[in-house]
Amino acid sequence: MHFKLLSEADLKAMDALLEFHGGPKAINDTIVKMREFNVRKKILADKGFGEMIENAENLVKKFPKLPEYEKKWNIKYNENFGKATAQVSGWQGAKVTHQAMKRIVATAGTKEPCFVPSEFISVVALTDNYIYNGDLMATLAMSENIMQCSKFCSTNLIGIPMPETRFEQLEKVTGKKFERNDVGNALSALILKNQGTFFGNFGGIEVANDNHLVYLDGITRTAKANGADFFLNPSWSTIVAVCYYGRDIPALNIKVSMLLATQNLMQFRMLLNIIKEYIREDGTSPIYEINIGNGATPETFIQAARELKASGIKGISLAAHIYINPDLGMAGFNWTDNMYKVLESGTDMTYKYESDGTARELDTMEAYFMSEADRDANATKIGDVIFYKSLQASRDGINMMKKGIKPIFGGASY
């Protein structure tokens, strides 16, 4: 590119952060180890989640199975159509995920089986408590090891409070300064000057100055402690940074949020240029998935897929919201007809449910920003919400099957 996206000072700071965490190989090896079910089970038993995990292992045995449905209805797939990967948002911690599993089991043998989505999205603030108390690891164990989703995406909100000593440590390691407030209890938080609304910093959009280093440190700590390998990344600067930072960490993957507004092909090409600037030797990137913005037409989605293929960049999928809750976009949003246009053109896509299309209680952004105590108290309601999203993904997947389009669900559905 004509102008380098990262300066020598930027590279030096990120290299120092990598070495602080043990270097790329050690980070990668730790992530891989912490993804092993036996490793997670032992840790979770010590943290008080043993009974929940054991119950989840029993629940998953009773889940509806996709091959049985295909056989019963003599489903045949048209190879000229694209494949559809089911994705559901809102897996807000262990109790919520466990509740959804109970609801999925109850659909076995009914006229409307609920299959496990292939990809899960969670928007829980990565506080130290959530990272280290076993809640996140239990969620990952149930989602990845037991339900066998292909990806579980966590979200690092850069404005969350963290120990003041960690900011001091980051400044010492990177040589950068971070503007922050003392929020009490020996905690500090970055000052968010553009946060005009409650959701103004959703996903860490405000990444001023060198705050991308706070983002990178947060996802590295989370990954090393839990084996989390997929993170939401809605900031242009953190995307640039992680494309460099994660080049030698193949177990670290990033999803680009629709909040980046890749609504048109010019913005999409900007993103491809960033990815190519720091591409891995094998042609892949830390960027695993790009969520095309809600304003895009099916024609834009199809053309983006063609340009992605022509770019030579490997291993990136494209996603689109099918339903969204009103505080993420316009009321009544429904991309179902567009989804079929994309798939029937022969284009693969990940079809995502931010909502099931109804106005259910807690099918809102409120559920994403609850305190840990409130989230636990409302776990049944929130678990029901993600169950209904998963059920809608299954309904649409079944309709796809009838049209000859192959849907892809989580491993526990097979």
C-alpha positions in Angstrom: 0.0 0.0 0.0 1.1 3.6 -0.6 1.1 4.4 3.2 2.2 1.9 5.7 -0.6 1.2 8.1 1.7 0.5 11.1 4.7 2.6 12.1 7.9 1.2 13.5 6.8 2.3 16.9 3.5 0.4 16.5 5.3 -2.7 15.5 7.8 -2.4 18.3 5.0 -2.0 20.9 3.1 -5.1 19.6 6.3 -7.2 19.4 6.9 -6.3 23.0 3.4 -7.3 24.0 3.8 -10.6 22.1 7.1 -11.3 24.0 5.5 -10.4 27.3 2.9 -13.1 26.7 5.6 -15.6 25.9 5.9 -15.1 22.1 3.6 -16.3 19.3 4.4 -20.0 19.5 3.9 -20.2 23.3 0.6 -18.3 23.0 -0.6 -20.6 20.2 0.4 -23.7 22.1 -1.3 -22.6 25.2 -4.6 -21.8 23.3 -4.5 -25.3 21.7 -3.9 -27.0 25.1 -6.6 -25.0 26.8 -9.1 -26.1 24.2 -8.8 -29.8 25.2 -11.9 -31.0 26.9 -10.1 -33.0 29.6 -8.0 -30.0 30.5 -11.1 -27.9 30.8 -13.1 -30.5 32.7 -10.4 -30.8 35.4 -10.2 -27.0 35.8 -14.0 -26.6 35.9 -14.4 -29.3 38.5 -12.1 -27.4 40.7 -14.0 -24.2 40.1 -17.4 -25.6 40.9 -18.8 -26.3 37.4 -18.3 -30.1 37.4 -22.0 -30.9 37.9 -23.1 -28.5 35.2 -20.7 -30.0 32.7 -21.7 -33.6 33.6 -25.3 -32.7 33.1 -24.6 -31.0 29.8 -22.8 -34.2 28.6 -26.0 -36.1 29.3 -28.3 -33.5 27.7 -26.4 -33.5 24.4 -27.0 -37.2 23.9 -30.7 -36.5 23.5 -30.4 -33.6 21.0 -32.2 -33.9 17.6 -30.1 -35.3 14.9 -29.9 -33.8 11.4 -29.1 -37.0 9.5 -32.3 -38.5 10.9 -34.3 -35.6 9.5 -32.6 -35.9 6.2 -33.3 -39.6 6.0 -37.0 -39.2 7.1 -37.7 -36.6 4.4 -35.4 -38.0 1.7 -33.5 -34.7 1.5 -31.3 -34.3 -1.6 -28.9 -31.4 -2.1 -28.1 -29.4 -5.2 -24.4 -29.0 -5.6 -24.9 -25.8 -7.6 -26.3 -24.0 -4.5 -24.2 -22.4 -1.8 -23.8 -23.9 1.7 -25.4 -22.1 4.7 -23.7 -22.0 8.1 -26.0 -21.3 11.0 -24.9 -18.7 13.5 -26.7 -17.5 16.6 -25.8 -14.6 18.9 -26.4 -14.2 22.6 -24.7 -17.1 24.5 -24.2 -15.0 27.6 -22.3 -17.2 30.0 -22.6 -20.7 31.4 -26.1 -20.6 33.0 -27.6 -19.1 29.9 -26.0 -21.7 27.7 -27.0 -24.6 29.9 -30.6 -23.3 29.9 -30.6 -23.2 26.1 -29.4 -26.8 26.0 -32.4 -27.9 28.1 -34.7 -26.3 25.7 -33.0 -27.9 22.7 -33.4 -31.3 24.2 -37.1 -30.8 24.5 -37.5 -30.5 20.7 -36.2 -34.0 20.0 -39.0 -36.1 18.4 -41.2 -33.0 17.7 -42.3 -31.5 14.4 -39.9 -28.7 15.0 -36.5 -30.1 16.0 -33.9 -27.5 17.1 -30.4 -28.2 15.8 -27.2 -26.7 17.3 -26.0 -23.7 15.4 -22.5 -24.1 13.9 -21.3 -20.7 15.2 -22.0 -19.0 18.5 -21.6 -15.3 19.3 -21.3 -13.9 22.9 -21.2 -10.3 24.0 -20.2 -10.6 27.6 -17.6 -8.1 28.9 -14.3 -9.8 29.4 -13.9 -8.9 33.1 -11.2 -10.6 35.1 -14.0 -12.4 37.0 -15.6 -13.8 33.9 -12.2 -14.8 32.4 -10.8 -16.5 35.5 -13.7 -17.7 37.6 -14.6 -20.6 35.3 -17.8 -19.0 33.8 -16.3 -18.4 30.3 -14.5 -21.7 30.3 -17.7 -23.6 31.2 -19.5 -21.8 28.4 -16.8 -22.7 26.0 -16.7 -26.4 27.2 -20.5 -26.8 26.7 -20.5 -24.9 23.4 -17.3 -26.2 21.7 -16.5 -29.5 23.3 -20.0 -30.8 24.1 -22.4 -29.2 21.5 -19.4 -29.0 19.1 -20.0 -25.6 17.6 -17.3 -24.8 15.0 -16.7 -21.3 16.4 -17.5 -19.4 19.7 -16.9 -15.7 19.4 -16.2 -13.6 22.5 -16.2 -9.8 22.6 -13.6 -7.7 24.2 -15.1 -4.4 25.2 -12.1 -2.1 25.7 -13.9 0.2 28.1 -14.3 -2.4 30.9 -12.5 -1.8 34.2 -9.4 -3.7 34.9 -6.7 -3.6 37.6 -4.7 -0.4 37.6 -1.6 -2.5 38.0 -2.3 -4.0 34.6 -2.4 -0.6 32.9 0.9 0.2 34.6 2.3 -3.1 33.4 1.0 -2.4 29.8 2.6 1.0 29.8 5.9 -0.5 31.0 5.9 -3.3 28.4 4.8 -1.2 25.4 6.1 2.2 26.1 2.7 3.7 25.5 0.4 5.8 27.7 -3.3 5.0 28.3 -5.7 7.8 29.4 -7.9 6.3 32.1 -10.0 7.0 35.2 -9.8 5.5 38.6 -13.1 3.7 39.1 -12.5 2.5 42.6 -11.5 -0.9 44.1 -8.0 -0.5 42.6 -9.6 -0.6 39.1 -9.2 1.8 36.2 -11.0 2.2 32.9 -10.1 3.8 29.6 -11.7 7.3 29.2 -14.2 7.0 26.3 -14.8 10.5 25.0 -17.1 9.5 22.2 -19.5 7.4 24.3 -22.6 9.4 23.8 -25.1 6.6 24.5 -25.2 3.6 26.7 -24.2 1.4 23.7 -21.7 4.0 22.4 -18.7 1.7 23.0 -20.4 -1.5 21.9 -17.6 -4.0 21.0 -14.9 -1.5 21.7 -15.5 0.8 18.7 -13.7 3.7 20.4 -10.1 2.8 20.0 -8.3 6.1 20.2 -4.6 6.6 20.2 -2.9 3.3 21.3 -5.9 1.7 22.8 -5.6 -1.2 20.4 -2.9 -2.5 22.7 -5.5 -2.8 25.5 -7.7 -4.8 23.1 -4.8 -7.1 22.1 -3.8 -7.7 25.7 -7.4 -8.5 26.6 -7.9 -11.2 23.9 -4.5 -12.7 24.6 -5.2 -13.1 28.3 -8.6 -14.6 27.6 -7.3 -17.0 25.0 -4.4 -18.2 27.2 -6.7 -18.7 30.2 -9.6 -20.4 28.5 -8.6 -21.6 25.0 -11.0 -19.0 23.5 -9.9 -18.7 19.8 -12.4 -16.3 18.2 -13.1 -12.7 19.0 -15.3 -9.9 17.7 -13.4 -7.0 16.3 -15.4 -4.0 15.2 -12.6 -1.3 15.1 -10.5 -0.5 12.0 -7.4 0.1 14.1 -7.7 -3.2 16.0 -8.2 -5.0 12.7 -5.0 -3.6 11.4 -3.2 -4.4 14.6 -4.4 -8.0 15.0 -3.6 -8.8 11.3 0.0 -8.1 12.3 -0.1 -9.4 15.9 -1.8 -12.7 15.0 0.2 -13.6 11.9 2.2 -16.3 13.8 -0.7 -17.4 16.0 -2.9 -19.6 13.8 -5.2 -20.5 16.8 -6.2 -16.8 17.1 -9.2 -15.8 14.9 -11.2 -12.6 14.5 -14.7 -11.9 13.3 -15.3 -8.4 11.7 -18.5 -7.0 13.0 -21.2 -5.4 10.8 -20.7 -2.3 12.9 -17.7 -1.5 10.7 -20.4 -0.7 8.1 -19.0 -2.8 5.2 -22.2 -2.0 3.5 -20.7 -1.6 0.0 -17.8 -3.0 -2.1 -15.5 0.0 -1.6 -15.5 -0.5 2.2 -15.1 -4.3 1.6 -12.1 -3.7 -0.6 -10.5 -1.4 2.1 -10.8 -4.4 4.4 -9.2 -6.8 1.9 -6.3 -4.4 1.5 -5.7 -4.4 5.2 -5.8 -8.2 5.4 -3.4 -8.6 2.4 -0.9 -6.1 3.9 -0.2 -8.5 6.8 -1.2 -11.9 5.2 0.2 -15.1 6.6 2.6 -17.2 4.5 -0.1 -19.8 3.9 -2.4 -17.2 2.5 -4.7 -17.1 5.5 -5.3 -14.2 8.0 -6.3 -13.9 11.6 -9.5 -12.5 10.1 -11.8 -15.6 9.9 -15.1 -14.0 9.1 -16.6 -10.7 7.8 -20.1 -9.8 8.7 -21.5 -7.8 5.7 -23.5 -4.8 6.9 -27.3 -4.9 7.2 -27.7 -2.3 4.4 -26.1 -4.5 1.8 -28.2 -6.0 -1.1 -27.8 -9.7 -2.0 -26.0 -8.6 -5.2 -23.5 -6.7 -3.1 -23.0 -9.9 -0.9 -22.5 -12.0 -4.0 -20.0 -9.6 -5.6 -18.1 -9.4 -2.3 -17.8 -13.2 -2.3 -16.5 -13.1 -5.8 -13.9 -10.4 -5.0 -12.8 -12.3 -1.9 -12.2 -15.4 -4.0 -10.3 -13.4 -6.6 -8.1 -11.8 -3.9 -6.5 -15.2 -3.2 -7.0 -14.7 0.6 -7.9 -18.1 2.1 -10.1 -19.2 4.9 -12.5 -16.2 5.3 -16.3 -16.6 5.4 -18.9 -14.0 4.8 -21.9 -13.6 7.1 -25.2 -11.7 7.0 -27.8 -11.0 9.7 -31.2 -12.5 8.9 -33.0 -10.9 11.9 -31.8 -8.2 14.2 -33.3 -6.8 17.3 -34.5 -3.2 16.9 -31.8 -1.6 19.0 -29.2 -2.8 16.5 -31.1 -1.6 13.4 -34.5 -0.9 12.0 -37.6 -2.7 13.4 -38.9 -5.5 11.3 -35.5 -6.2 9.6 -35.8 -9.5 7.7 -33.1 -10.7 5.2 -34.6 -14.1 4.5 -35.5 -13.6 0.8 -32.1 -12.0 0.2 -30.5 -15.1 1.9 -32.1 -17.4 -0.6 -30.9 -15.2 -3.5 -27.4 -15.5 -2.3 -27.5 -19.2 -1.7 -29.3 -20.0 -5.0 -26.5 -18.1 -6.8 -24.1 -20.7 -5.6 -22.5 -18.4 -3.0 -21.7 -19.8 0.5 -22.8 -17.7 3.4 -23.1 -17.7 7.2 -26.6 -16.8 8.2 -26.8 -15.1 11.5 -29.6 -14.5 14.1 -29.3 -11.5 16.3 -33.0 -12.1 16.9 -35.7 -14.6 16.0 -37.8 -11.9 14.5 -40.2 -11.5 17.4 -40.2 -9.0 20.2 -39.3 -11.3 23.1 -38.4 -10.2 26.5 -34.6 -9.7 26.8 -34.2 -10.1 23.0 -32.5 -6.7 23.3 -29.0 -5.3 23.8 -29.9 -5.0 27.5 -29.1 -8.7 27.9 -25.6 -8.0 26.5 -24.8 -5.3 29.1 -26.2 -6.8 32.3 -24.1 -7.2 35.4 -23.0 -10.7 36.2 -25.5 -11.0 39.0 -28.4 -9.8 36.9 -27.3 -12.1 34.0 -27.4 -15.1 36.4 -30.7 -14.0 37.8 -32.2 -13.8 34.2 -30.4 -16.9 32.9 -33.6 -18.7 32.2 -35.1 -15.9 30.2 -31.9 -15.2 28.2 -31.4 -18.9 27.6 -34.9 -19.1 26.2 -34.1 -16.2 23.9 -31.1 -17.9 22.3 -33.1 -21.1 22.1 -35.7 -19.4 20.0 -33.0 -17.9 17.8 -31.6 -21.4 17.3 -35.0 -22.7 16.6 -35.5 -20.1 13.9 -32.1 -20.9 12.4 -33.3 -24.5 12.3 -36.6 -23.7 10.7 -34.9 -21.7 8.0 -32.3 -24.5 7.7 -35.1 -27.1 7.2 -36.7 -24.9 4.5 -33.3 -24.7 2.8 -33.0 -28.5 2.8 -36.4 -28.7 1.1 -35.0 -26.4 -1.6 -31.9 -28.5 -2.0 -29.6 -26.0 -0.1 -27.3 -27.6 2.5 -27.3 -26.0 5.9 -24.4 -26.6 8.3 -25.0 -27.0 12.0 -23.0 -27.8 15.1 -21.4 -31.2 15.5 -23.8 -32.4 18.1 -26.6 -32.3 15.5 -24.9 -35.0 13.5 
